[in-house]
Amino acid sequence: MTKPFAPRRHLPTSPFKAAADPLVKHFALGDRVSHDQYGLGRIVGVEDGIAMLVDFGSEKARIVSPYTGMEKL
């Protein structure tokens, strides 16, 4: 099994712009969300800036920051 490539670091002398950091989305306790893999759910737990515990009905999942695939409804 092969490992995915590590992101390249930006050199200060490079003529190209550095890659932008992914935007961190902000969610609050009780927000309704949609996730690409799990579907519709509600946030039931918050770990400040680290992760969200989301109840998707059939299961609970811990979604870590930057919360890719999750959108607020």
Long-range contacts (C-beta under 8 A, 24 or more apart in sequence): 22-66, 22-68, 23-66, 24-49, 24-65, 24-66, 24-67, 25-66, 25-67, 25-70, 25-71, 25-72, 27-52, 27-67, 27-70, 27-72, 31-72, 31-73, 32-72, 32-73, 33-70, 33-71, 33-72, 33-73, 34-70, 34-71, 34-73, 35-61, 35-63, 35-69, 35-70, 35-71, 36-69, 36-70, 37-69, 40-73
